[in-house]
Amino acid sequence: MTVNQPEPDFYVKRLFLLYGIIALCMLILVGGLAQKQLFQKEDYVEHMERQNYRRIILPGPRGNIYDRNGKLLVGNRPLFSAVVYLNDLRQEFREEYIRIVREARAHYQTLDRLETNLVARQNVVQRYLDDINVILGTEDEVDSREIERHFSQSLLLPFPLMTDLSGEEYARLIEQIPIDSPIQILISSTRYYPYESAAFHTLGYVSSSEEFEIGDLPGGDLLTFRAPAWIGRTGLEKQFNDRLQGETGTEIWTVDPGGFQYDRVEYVQPRKGDDLVTSLDIDMQRAAESAMGDKTGAVVALDVKSGEVLTLASMPNFDLNRLTPFISYTVDEEIREKGGWINRAIQGLYPPASTFKLITSMAGLRNGTLHHDTVFNCPGYLRVGRRLFHCAHRAGHGDESLSDAIRDSCNVYFYHAGLDTGVEAIAAEAKRFGLNTPTGINIPGETSRMLVPDPKWKEDRLYESWFEGDTANLSIGQGYLLVTPLQMATFVTSVARGRTNTKPTLLHYPEGRPEDDIGGEAIDLPPEDMEAIYEGMIEAGNSGTARRANLDGFPAAGKTGTAQVRKDGKPTTLAWYVGFAPADDPQIAIAVMVEGVPDETHYGGGSTAAPVAREVFRVYHRKMEEKAEAEAAMRNQEVAAR
């Protein structure tokens, strides 16, 4: 039987076809490899780096805050913490996991792998926390949820076992923790307030946050962990947070497939934030708060020449150190119950009472309805419509000139003046001094709800007509009128300057603040008219209602006020004092407001608010004398050196 064999060319053709297919595959493979090696190399390198590198953001320490004389108001203190790096505990985690699994198998139990991992980690970390508990006599326990959160979000950062250790606890741990223990005692920083509760609302507080600007740092495409930073939440800490915050630094680490770090490849050191020099005088601030004692209210003092704020106090206040490194629930509730979160100097709204009579005076003088020598008789009351409006001095003052009425705070005089002048002119004068708008002070939280009422406002808001009784109330600073203590401080500063609408600042200008920044325009009343107002204020300090603000050798020009209001549904009183000193060359202006309490009718401006102002004047005067003595001594030394 014959079998037909294929021709040799047939095998050759098939071999060539096979070789061609193999060559084509190799060409495709080489081409693909070439594309990945030559053209997609950067993409793969970037992908590898994202898998193998991690970035840690390190916030810079905050800058310090000083008063105008260079005294430290806010600084940084060491914050001692006991921590472990979970990276150092990997072997112990594995050993503990195996122990738990073996024990479960010995008892024929089944375990959830993820849950077992969590328990193993918690057991290991708790053992090290127990070492600390034994040394310090504490009984702290690890929160398993915190461990899990740390594993998933902050693996490269230290895990805190205990934070904010005292100096004694720090020393005991340093002495007794074994050298080979993975427990480390880290020293970071937190805010420190050497004057404790002084300027509580003005300085403000900080809290920990991972949300902050990191700037242009390397490794922007890497998985990033952020060490918490201190962020300003209120007061100057918040207003100037960007200045105080400093520049962030960074570390870039290589990590293993489990995400644990093993080599730092890049480091950018964080930089401390800039310092802030404020306009505050801490000695005057403390004097104001000490004079207020346990009363509720506010004290604001300004430098007349510059508008710089020397004192910005709101009471009650609290030790700022109790708010760092965190605010406990107990502290928050204590502050809340006492109404301590409210900054009454810039957020409290009150009728200014008789201090507003200075506005009524200027409105009448400007409109020609009142003159510096105008006299009204005060029998102790004035009938307006069908209602009797009484004077504080029920027996009456008799004939009073403008200066007399300011000195004696005669209500009847200003009822006459206000009714003759009219509500529109009085409201316009108040607005000239900015009592209808925020002052724009450089601190957050100033209210914008201040109110200078007029007939249109009453009709729009209350759907009622304006009556002459409303004008009478407005004339003596009561009724619907609402202002802040800071506004009244800027107002009396403006009176002392002879200009309107002073703009306050909490920054210090050692070389002098530009005049345009201080603001205002000339009051533009005849000299004899302004002299009548000044004379009345000076006489009020010498022998009138404001006499308790005066010091020997440092006479003040002032005006007091007492307002009746309702608080929490109960009647109460407000005590006011505004003034400046020395009367013949004003350097400092001040406003004091004290909230009375129900059933205490002695909270009058002259008896309660004026003595607070006197204590602030006392410190200012002493400093003036010390400065003058130092300058005289320096001049004598220069003369002797010649």
C-alpha positions as CSV (number, residue, x, y, z in Angstrom):
1,M,0.0,0.0,0.0
2,T,1.4,3.3,-1.0
3,V,1.2,6.4,1.3
4,N,1.5,9.9,-0.3
5,Q,4.2,12.0,1.6
6,P,3.9,15.9,1.6
7,E,6.5,17.7,-0.4
8,P,9.5,19.2,1.5
9,D,8.4,22.7,0.5
10,F,5.2,22.2,2.4
11,Y,7.0,21.8,5.7
12,V,9.3,24.8,4.9
13,K,6.3,27.0,4.2
14,R,4.7,26.0,7.5
15,L,7.9,26.6,9.4
16,F,8.2,30.1,7.9
17,L,4.6,30.9,8.9
18,L,5.3,29.7,12.5
19,Y,8.5,31.7,12.6
20,G,6.6,34.7,11.3
21,I,4.0,34.4,14.0
22,I,6.7,34.0,16.7
23,A,8.6,37.0,15.3
24,L,5.4,39.1,15.2
25,C,4.6,38.1,18.9
26,M,8.1,39.0,19.9
27,L,7.9,42.3,18.1
28,I,4.6,43.1,19.8
29,L,6.1,42.1,23.2
30,V,9.3,44.1,22.6
31,G,7.2,47.1,21.4
32,G,5.0,46.9,24.5
33,L,8.0,46.6,26.8
34,A,9.6,49.5,25.0
35,Q,6.5,51.6,25.4
36,K,6.3,50.9,29.1
37,Q,10.0,51.4,29.6
38,L,10.6,54.4,27.4
39,F,7.3,56.2,27.1
40,Q,5.3,55.3,30.2
41,K,8.3,55.1,32.6
42,E,7.3,58.3,34.5
43,D,3.8,57.0,35.0
44,Y,5.0,53.8,36.6
45,V,7.6,55.6,38.7
46,E,5.0,57.9,39.9
47,H,2.7,55.0,40.7
48,M,5.5,53.2,42.5
49,E,6.2,56.3,44.6
50,R,2.6,56.7,45.5
51,Q,2.7,53.1,46.7
52,N,6.1,53.2,48.4
53,Y,6.2,56.7,49.9
54,R,4.2,58.6,52.4
55,R,4.2,62.3,53.4
56,I,3.8,63.7,56.9
57,I,2.8,67.4,57.4
58,L,4.4,69.1,60.4
59,P,2.7,72.3,61.5
60,G,5.0,75.2,62.7
61,P,4.8,76.4,66.3
62,R,2.5,79.5,66.7
63,G,4.0,82.9,67.2
64,N,3.8,84.8,70.5
65,I,1.4,87.6,71.4
66,Y,2.7,90.6,73.3
67,D,1.2,93.7,74.9
68,R,2.4,97.2,73.8
69,N,5.2,97.2,76.3
70,G,6.6,93.8,75.2
71,K,5.0,91.7,78.0
72,L,4.2,88.2,76.9
73,L,0.4,87.6,76.8
74,V,0.3,84.3,74.9
75,G,3.2,81.9,74.4
76,N,3.9,78.2,74.0
77,R,4.6,75.8,76.8
78,P,5.9,72.2,76.5
79,L,3.2,69.6,76.1
80,F,4.4,66.2,77.4
81,S,2.8,63.1,75.9
82,A,3.4,59.4,76.2
83,V,3.1,57.7,72.8
84,V,4.0,54.6,70.9
85,Y,4.6,54.2,67.2
86,L,2.5,51.3,66.0
87,N,5.2,50.6,63.4
88,D,7.4,49.4,66.3
89,L,4.8,47.0,67.6
90,R,4.2,44.9,64.4
91,Q,6.0,41.8,65.7
92,E,4.0,41.9,68.9
93,F,0.8,42.4,67.1
94,R,1.5,39.2,65.1
95,E,2.5,37.2,68.1
96,E,-0.6,38.3,70.0
97,Y,-2.8,37.5,67.0
98,I,-1.3,34.0,66.8
99,R,-1.7,33.5,70.6
100,I,-5.4,34.4,70.4
101,V,-6.0,32.1,67.4
102,R,-4.3,29.1,69.1
103,E,-6.2,29.6,72.2
104,A,-9.5,29.8,70.3
105,R,-8.6,26.6,68.3
106,A,-7.8,24.8,71.6
107,H,-11.4,25.5,72.6
108,Y,-12.8,24.8,69.2
109,Q,-13.8,28.4,68.6
110,T,-14.0,30.2,65.3
111,L,-12.8,33.8,65.0
112,D,-13.4,36.7,62.7
113,R,-10.0,37.6,61.3
114,L,-10.5,41.4,61.3
115,E,-12.0,41.4,64.8
116,T,-9.1,39.3,66.0
117,N,-6.6,41.7,64.5
118,L,-8.3,44.6,66.3
119,V,-8.3,42.7,69.7
120,A,-4.6,41.8,69.3
121,R,-3.7,45.4,68.7
122,Q,-5.7,46.6,71.6
123,N,-4.2,44.0,73.9
124,V,-0.6,45.0,73.0
125,V,-1.2,48.7,73.3
126,Q,-3.1,48.3,76.6
127,R,-0.1,46.4,78.0
128,Y,2.1,49.5,77.5
129,L,-0.6,51.8,78.8
130,D,-0.7,49.6,81.9
131,D,3.0,50.1,82.4
132,I,2.2,53.8,82.6
133,N,-0.7,53.2,84.9
134,V,1.5,51.4,87.4
135,I,4.0,54.3,87.4
136,L,1.5,57.0,87.7
137,G,-1.2,55.3,89.7
138,T,-3.9,55.7,87.0
139,E,-6.4,53.4,85.5
140,D,-6.6,54.6,81.9
141,E,-7.9,52.2,79.2
142,V,-7.3,52.1,75.4
143,D,-10.2,52.9,73.1
144,S,-10.2,50.2,70.4
145,R,-12.0,52.6,68.1
146,E,-9.1,55.1,68.4
147,I,-6.6,52.4,67.5
148,E,-8.6,51.4,64.5
149,R,-9.0,55.0,63.4
150,H,-5.3,55.6,63.9
151,F,-4.4,52.5,61.8
152,S,-6.6,53.6,58.9
153,Q,-5.9,57.4,59.0
154,S,-2.7,58.2,60.9
155,L,-0.5,55.1,60.8
156,L,2.8,57.0,60.5
157,L,2.0,59.4,63.4
158,P,2.6,58.5,67.0
159,F,-0.4,57.0,68.9
160,P,-1.0,58.9,72.1
161,L,-1.3,56.8,75.3
162,M,-1.5,59.8,77.6
163,T,-1.4,63.5,76.8
164,D,-0.8,66.8,78.7
165,L,1.3,65.1,81.4
166,S,2.3,67.3,84.3
167,G,5.9,68.1,84.9
168,E,6.0,65.6,87.8
169,E,4.4,62.8,85.7
170,Y,6.8,63.5,82.9
171,A,9.8,63.2,85.3
172,R,8.5,59.9,86.8
173,L,8.0,58.3,83.4
174,I,11.4,59.4,82.1
175,E,13.0,57.9,85.2
176,Q,11.0,54.6,85.3
177,I,10.2,53.6,81.8
178,P,12.8,51.0,80.6
179,I,15.2,52.2,77.9
180,D,14.2,49.4,75.5
181,S,10.5,50.1,75.9
182,P,8.7,51.3,72.7
183,I,7.0,54.0,74.9
184,Q,8.3,57.4,74.0
185,I,7.8,60.7,75.8
186,L,7.3,63.4,73.2
187,I,7.6,67.1,73.8
188,S,5.4,69.2,71.6
189,S,3.9,72.6,72.4
190,T,0.5,74.1,73.3
191,R,-0.6,77.6,74.2
192,Y,0.3,79.2,77.5
193,Y,-1.4,82.3,79.0
194,P,0.8,83.8,81.7
195,Y,-1.9,86.2,82.9
196,E,-4.5,83.5,83.0
197,S,-7.9,85.1,82.7
198,A,-6.8,88.6,81.7
199,A,-8.1,89.6,78.3
200,F,-9.9,86.2,78.0
201,H,-12.2,87.3,75.2
202,T,-9.7,89.6,73.4
203,L,-6.9,87.1,73.2
204,G,-9.1,84.1,72.4
205,Y,-8.2,80.4,72.4
206,V,-7.0,77.7,70.0
207,S,-8.0,74.1,69.3
208,S,-6.4,71.2,67.5
209,S,-7.3,70.6,63.9
210,E,-6.0,68.8,60.9
211,E,-7.5,71.3,58.5
212,F,-5.0,74.0,57.8
213,E,-3.0,75.4,54.8
214,I,0.1,73.5,54.0
215,G,1.6,75.7,51.4
216,D,3.8,74.5,48.5
217,L,5.6,71.5,49.9
218,P,7.1,68.5,48.1
219,G,5.2,65.3,47.7
220,G,1.8,66.8,46.9
221,D,0.8,63.6,45.0
222,L,1.6,61.3,47.9
223,L,-0.7,59.8,50.5
224,T,-0.4,62.5,53.2
225,F,-0.8,62.4,57.0
226,R,-1.2,65.6,59.0
227,A,0.0,66.1,62.5
228,P,-2.6,68.3,64.2
229,A,-2.0,72.0,64.4
230,W,-3.3,74.7,66.8
231,I,-5.9,76.9,65.0
232,G,-7.3,80.1,66.4
233,R,-11.0,79.9,67.2
234,T,-11.8,83.2,68.8
235,G,-10.3,86.6,69.5
236,L,-6.8,87.7,68.3
237,E,-5.9,84.0,67.9
238,K,-8.5,83.7,65.2
239,Q,-8.2,87.2,63.7
240,F,-4.4,86.8,63.1
241,N,-4.3,83.1,62.7
242,D,-2.4,83.2,59.4
243,R,0.3,85.4,60.9
244,L,0.7,83.4,64.1
245,Q,0.4,80.0,62.4
246,G,3.9,79.7,61.0
247,E,5.0,77.7,58.0
248,T,4.4,73.9,57.8
249,G,7.2,71.4,57.3
250,T,7.2,67.9,56.0
251,E,8.7,64.4,56.2
252,I,8.7,61.9,53.3
253,W,9.1,58.3,54.3
254,T,9.4,55.0,52.4
255,V,7.0,52.4,53.6
256,D,6.6,48.6,53.3
257,P,3.6,46.9,51.7
258,G,1.8,47.1,55.1
259,G,2.2,50.9,55.2
260,F,4.7,50.9,58.0
261,Q,7.6,53.4,57.7
262,Y,11.2,52.4,57.6
263,D,13.3,55.2,56.1
264,R,13.0,59.0,55.9
265,V,14.1,60.3,52.5
266,E,13.2,64.0,52.8
267,Y,12.7,66.6,55.5
268,V,11.6,70.2,55.5
269,Q,11.7,71.9,58.9
270,P,8.6,73.8,60.0
271,R,9.1,77.5,60.9
272,K,7.6,79.3,63.9
273,G,4.9,81.8,63.2
274,D,5.4,85.6,63.4
275,D,4.9,87.3,66.7
276,L,2.0,89.8,67.2
277,V,2.4,93.0,69.2
278,T,-1.0,94.3,70.4
279,S,-2.1,97.7,71.6
280,L,-3.2,96.3,74.9
281,D,-1.6,97.4,78.2
282,I,-1.8,94.3,80.4
283,D,-1.4,96.3,83.6
284,M,-4.4,98.4,82.7
285,Q,-6.3,95.4,81.6
286,R,-5.8,93.6,84.9
287,A,-6.7,96.8,86.8
288,A,-10.0,97.0,84.9
289,E,-10.8,93.3,85.5
290,S,-9.8,93.5,89.2
291,A,-11.9,96.6,89.7
292,M,-14.9,94.9,88.1
293,G,-14.5,91.9,90.5
294,D,-17.5,89.5,90.2
295,K,-19.7,92.1,88.4
296,T,-20.9,91.5,84.8
297,G,-20.0,94.1,82.2
298,A,-17.3,95.6,80.1
299,V,-14.4,98.1,80.2
300,V,-12.9,99.6,77.1
301,A,-10.0,102.2,77.2
302,L,-8.5,103.8,74.1
303,D,-5.4,106.0,73.5
304,V,-6.9,109.3,72.4
305,K,-4.2,110.2,70.0
306,S,-4.1,106.9,68.1
307,G,-7.3,105.1,68.7
308,E,-5.3,102.1,69.9
309,V,-7.2,99.9,72.4
310,L,-5.5,99.9,75.8
311,T,-8.1,97.8,77.6
312,L,-10.8,95.5,76.2
313,A,-12.3,93.6,79.1
314,S,-15.5,91.6,79.3
315,M,-16.7,90.0,82.5
316,P,-17.1,87.3,83.6
317,N,-13.8,85.9,82.3
318,F,-12.0,82.6,82.8
319,D,-8.5,81.2,82.9
320,L,-7.5,80.6,79.3
321,N,-5.1,77.9,80.4
322,R,-8.2,75.8,81.3
323,L,-9.1,75.8,77.6
324,T,-5.8,74.3,76.4
325,P,-4.9,71.8,75.0
326,F,-8.7,71.1,74.8
327,I,-11.9,72.3,76.4
328,S,-13.5,69.8,78.6
329,Y,-17.3,69.5,78.8
330,T,-17.2,70.6,82.4
331,V,-15.3,73.8,81.6
332,D,-17.5,74.6,78.6
333,E,-20.7,74.2,80.8
334,E,-19.2,76.4,83.6
335,I,-18.4,79.2,81.1
336,R,-21.8,78.8,79.4
337,E,-23.8,78.9,82.7
338,K,-22.1,82.1,83.7
339,G,-22.6,83.7,80.3
340,G,-18.8,83.9,79.9
341,W,-18.7,83.1,76.1
342,I,-20.2,86.5,75.3
343,N,-17.8,89.3,74.7
344,R,-19.9,92.1,76.1
345,A,-17.5,94.8,75.0
346,I,-18.3,94.1,71.3
347,Q,-21.4,91.9,71.4
348,G,-23.4,93.3,74.2
349,L,-26.2,95.7,73.2
350,Y,-27.4,98.2,75.8
351,P,-29.1,101.6,76.0
352,P,-26.3,104.1,76.8
353,A,-28.5,106.0,79.3
354,S,-27.4,109.5,80.2
355,T,-24.0,109.2,78.5
356,F,-26.0,109.8,75.3
357,K,-26.9,113.3,76.6
358,L,-23.6,114.4,75.0
359,I,-25.1,113.4,71.6
360,T,-28.3,115.3,72.3
361,S,-26.3,118.3,73.3
362,M,-24.3,118.4,70.1
363,A,-27.4,117.7,68.0
364,G,-29.2,120.7,69.6
365,L,-26.1,123.0,69.2
366,R,-25.6,122.0,65.6
367,N,-29.3,122.7,64.7
368,G,-29.5,126.0,66.6
369,T,-32.2,124.8,69.0
370,L,-29.8,124.8,71.8
371,H,-27.0,127.2,72.8
372,H,-24.2,127.0,75.2
373,D,-26.0,129.5,77.5
374,T,-29.5,128.0,77.1
375,V,-31.3,127.6,80.5
376,F,-34.2,125.3,81.3
377,N,-35.9,125.0,84.6
378,C,-36.1,121.6,86.2
379,P,-39.0,121.1,88.7
380,G,-38.3,117.4,88.8
381,Y,-40.5,116.3,85.9
382,L,-41.8,117.3,82.5
383,R,-45.3,116.5,81.1
384,V,-45.0,115.1,77.6
385,G,-48.5,114.4,76.2
386,R,-50.4,112.7,79.0
387,R,-47.4,111.2,80.7
388,L,-45.0,112.7,83.3
389,F,-41.3,112.1,82.6
390,H,-39.3,112.4,85.8
391,C,-35.8,113.6,86.6
392,A,-33.5,111.4,88.6
393,H,-33.5,114.2,91.2
394,R,-37.2,114.2,92.0
395,A,-37.1,117.5,93.9
396,G,-35.8,119.2,90.7
397,H,-32.6,121.1,89.9
398,G,-34.1,124.5,89.4
399,D,-32.6,126.6,86.6
400,E,-29.8,124.7,84.7
401,S,-27.5,125.8,81.9
402,L,-26.0,123.2,79.5
403,S,-22.9,122.8,81.6
404,D,-25.0,122.4,84.8
405,A,-27.2,119.9,83.2
406,I,-24.3,117.7,82.1
407,R,-22.7,118.0,85.5
408,D,-25.9,117.1,87.3
409,S,-27.2,114.7,84.6
410,C,-30.6,116.5,84.6
411,N,-33.2,114.6,82.6
412,V,-35.6,117.4,82.4
413,Y,-33.1,119.7,80.7
414,F,-32.5,117.1,78.0
415,Y,-36.2,116.3,77.6
416,H,-36.6,120.0,76.6
417,A,-33.5,120.0,74.4
418,G,-34.5,116.7,72.7
419,L,-38.1,117.7,72.0
420,D,-36.9,121.1,70.6
421,T,-34.2,119.5,68.5
422,G,-36.3,116.6,67.2
423,V,-35.6,112.9,66.7
424,E,-34.3,113.2,63.1
425,A,-31.5,115.6,64.2
426,I,-30.6,113.5,67.2
427,A,-30.4,110.3,65.2
428,A,-28.3,112.1,62.5
429,E,-25.8,113.2,65.2
430,A,-25.6,109.7,66.6
431,K,-24.9,108.4,63.2
432,R,-22.2,111.0,62.6
433,F,-20.3,109.4,65.5
434,G,-20.9,105.9,64.1
435,L,-23.3,104.6,66.7
436,N,-25.4,102.9,64.0
437,T,-22.6,100.8,62.6
438,P,-19.9,98.4,63.8
439,T,-16.6,100.0,64.7
440,G,-14.6,97.6,62.5
441,I,-12.2,96.6,65.2
442,N,-9.8,93.9,64.2
443,I,-11.2,91.1,66.2
444,P,-14.0,88.7,65.1
445,G,-17.5,88.7,66.5
446,E,-18.4,92.3,66.7
447,T,-22.2,92.6,66.5
448,S,-23.9,94.6,63.7
449,R,-27.3,94.8,65.5
450,M,-26.7,98.2,67.1
451,L,-29.7,100.5,66.7
452,V,-30.2,104.3,66.4
453,P,-34.0,104.4,66.1
454,D,-36.1,107.0,64.1
455,P,-39.7,107.2,63.0
456,K,-39.1,105.2,59.8
457,W,-37.5,102.4,61.7
458,K,-40.4,102.2,64.2
459,E,-43.0,102.2,61.5
460,D,-41.2,99.6,59.4
461,R,-40.4,97.3,62.3
462,L,-43.1,97.8,64.9
463,Y,-45.8,99.2,62.6
464,E,-46.3,102.1,65.1
465,S,-46.0,105.8,64.9
466,W,-43.3,107.8,66.6
467,F,-44.4,109.8,69.6
468,E,-42.9,112.7,71.5
469,G,-42.4,110.3,74.4
470,D,-40.1,108.3,72.2
471,T,-38.1,111.4,71.5
472,A,-37.9,112.2,75.3
473,N,-36.6,108.7,76.0
474,L,-34.1,108.9,73.1
475,S,-32.8,112.2,74.4
476,I,-31.6,110.6,77.6
477,G,-30.3,107.5,76.0
478,Q,-33.1,105.1,76.6
479,G,-36.0,103.6,74.7
480,Y,-35.1,101.6,71.6
481,L,-31.5,102.9,71.4
482,L,-28.8,100.1,71.6
483,V,-25.1,100.4,71.5
484,T,-22.0,98.4,72.6
485,P,-19.5,99.5,75.2
486,L,-16.8,99.6,72.5
487,Q,-18.9,102.1,70.5
488,M,-19.3,104.3,73.6
489,A,-15.5,104.2,74.1
490,T,-14.9,105.3,70.5
491,F,-17.5,108.0,70.9
492,V,-15.9,109.5,74.0
493,T,-12.5,109.2,72.3
494,S,-13.9,111.2,69.4
495,V,-15.2,113.9,71.8
496,A,-11.8,114.1,73.3
497,R,-10.2,114.4,69.9
498,G,-12.7,116.9,68.6
499,R,-13.4,114.6,65.7
500,T,-16.1,112.1,64.8
501,N,-16.1,108.3,64.3
502,T,-12.8,107.2,65.7
503,K,-11.6,103.8,64.3
504,P,-10.2,101.6,67.1
505,T,-7.4,99.1,66.6
506,L,-5.8,96.3,68.6
507,L,-2.4,96.6,66.9
508,H,0.3,98.7,68.3
509,Y,2.0,101.4,66.1
510,P,5.3,102.4,67.9
511,E,6.0,105.0,65.2
512,G,2.5,106.4,65.3
513,R,-0.6,105.4,63.5
514,P,-1.5,107.2,60.3
515,E,-4.1,109.9,60.8
516,D,-6.3,108.6,58.0
517,D,-6.5,105.2,59.8
518,I,-7.8,106.8,62.9
519,G,-10.8,108.2,61.0
520,G,-13.4,110.9,61.6
521,E,-13.8,114.5,60.6
522,A,-14.0,117.6,62.7
523,I,-17.0,117.9,65.0
524,D,-17.3,121.4,63.6
525,L,-19.1,123.2,66.4
526,P,-18.2,126.7,67.6
527,P,-15.5,126.6,70.3
528,E,-17.8,128.1,72.9
529,D,-20.4,125.3,72.3
530,M,-17.8,122.6,72.8
531,E,-16.4,124.4,75.8
532,A,-19.8,124.2,77.4
533,I,-19.8,120.4,76.9
534,Y,-16.3,120.0,78.2
535,E,-17.0,122.2,81.2
536,G,-20.0,120.2,82.1
537,M,-17.9,116.9,81.9
538,I,-15.1,118.4,83.9
539,E,-17.5,119.7,86.6
540,A,-19.2,116.2,86.6
541,G,-15.7,114.8,87.5
542,N,-15.0,117.5,90.1
543,S,-18.3,117.7,92.0
544,G,-21.0,116.0,90.0
545,T,-22.1,112.5,89.2
546,A,-18.7,111.4,87.8
547,R,-16.6,112.6,90.8
548,R,-15.7,109.0,91.9
549,A,-13.6,108.6,88.7
550,N,-11.3,111.4,89.5
551,L,-7.8,111.2,90.9
552,D,-5.7,113.8,92.6
553,G,-3.4,115.3,90.0
554,F,-5.1,113.5,87.2
555,P,-8.6,115.2,86.7
556,A,-11.0,113.5,84.3
557,A,-13.9,114.8,82.2
558,G,-16.7,112.4,82.4
559,K,-20.4,111.5,82.1
560,T,-22.3,108.9,84.0
561,G,-25.6,107.1,83.1
562,T,-28.0,104.7,84.7
563,A,-30.5,102.8,82.5
564,Q,-33.5,100.6,83.5
565,V,-33.9,97.5,81.4
566,R,-35.4,94.1,81.6
567,K,-33.2,91.0,81.7
568,D,-34.6,87.5,81.6
569,G,-38.0,89.1,82.2
570,K,-36.9,90.9,85.4
571,P,-36.1,94.6,85.9
572,T,-32.5,95.5,86.3
573,T,-30.2,98.4,86.0
574,L,-27.1,99.3,83.9
575,A,-24.4,101.6,85.2
576,W,-22.3,103.6,82.7
577,Y,-19.3,105.9,82.8
578,V,-17.6,107.5,79.8
579,G,-14.8,110.0,80.1
580,F,-11.2,111.0,79.3
581,A,-8.2,112.2,81.2
582,P,-6.4,114.4,81.9
583,A,-9.2,116.8,81.2
584,D,-7.0,119.6,79.9
585,D,-4.9,117.3,77.6
586,P,-6.7,114.1,76.9
587,Q,-4.5,111.0,76.6
588,I,-6.8,108.2,77.5
589,A,-10.6,107.7,77.0
590,I,-12.7,105.0,78.7
591,A,-16.2,103.5,78.7
592,V,-17.4,101.3,81.6
593,M,-20.7,99.4,81.6
594,V,-21.8,97.3,84.5
595,E,-24.9,95.1,84.3
596,G,-26.9,95.3,87.5
597,V,-28.8,92.5,89.1
598,P,-32.4,92.4,90.1
599,D,-33.3,94.1,93.4
600,E,-30.0,96.0,93.6
601,T,-30.9,99.5,92.7
602,H,-27.5,101.0,93.8
603,Y,-25.9,100.0,90.4
604,G,-25.8,103.7,89.3
605,G,-23.1,105.0,87.0
606,G,-21.6,107.3,89.5
607,S,-21.4,104.7,92.3
608,T,-20.5,101.6,90.4
609,A,-19.0,102.3,87.0
610,A,-17.0,105.5,87.8
611,P,-14.8,103.8,90.4
612,V,-13.8,101.1,87.9
613,A,-12.6,103.9,85.5
614,R,-10.7,105.5,88.4
615,E,-8.6,102.3,88.8
616,V,-7.7,102.2,85.1
617,F,-6.8,106.0,85.3
618,R,-4.7,105.3,88.3
619,V,-2.5,102.8,86.5
620,Y,-2.2,105.0,83.4
621,H,-1.3,108.0,85.6
622,R,1.4,106.0,87.4
623,K,2.9,104.9,84.1
624,M,2.9,108.5,82.9
625,E,4.8,109.5,86.0
626,E,7.3,106.7,85.7
627,K,7.9,107.5,82.1
628,A,8.5,111.2,82.9
629,E,10.9,110.3,85.7
630,A,12.8,107.9,83.4
631,E,13.1,110.6,80.7
632,A,14.2,113.2,83.3
633,A,16.9,110.8,84.6
634,M,18.1,110.1,81.1
635,R,18.4,113.9,80.4
636,N,20.3,114.4,83.6
637,Q,22.7,111.6,82.6
638,E,23.3,113.2,79.2
639,V,24.0,116.6,80.8
640,A,26.4,115.0,83.3
641,A,28.2,113.2,80.5
642,R,28.9,116.5,78.7
